C-alpha cells in the first residue's frame, strides 16, 4: 500500500483469493485501487484453509467500493 496504513480500511474478506481477485478487478474497473492482504501460507495451505484474506481500499473510497460490491451481489 502506497499510503499510511491508517488510510486503508477493509472492504471485503474471503477465504478465497480467487474471489478477492475478482472483486479487486471489479473495483479497479471503477477506478478504485484495492490491495489484497493474504493471511494464507501456500506452503501450509492445509493448515490455513479457514483463514480469511482481506481487500483494503483507501478510506475515502470505502463508501463507493461498498456500493459497487453490494450491487454485484444482487
PyMOL commands that set and color helices and strands:
alter all, ss='L'
color gray80, all
select helices_A, chain A and resi 5-7+17-29+42-47+59-73
alter helices_A, ss='H'
color red, helices_A
select strands_A, chain A and resi 8-14+34-37+53-58
alter strands_A, ss='S'
color yellow, strands_A
deselect
rebuild
show_as cartoon
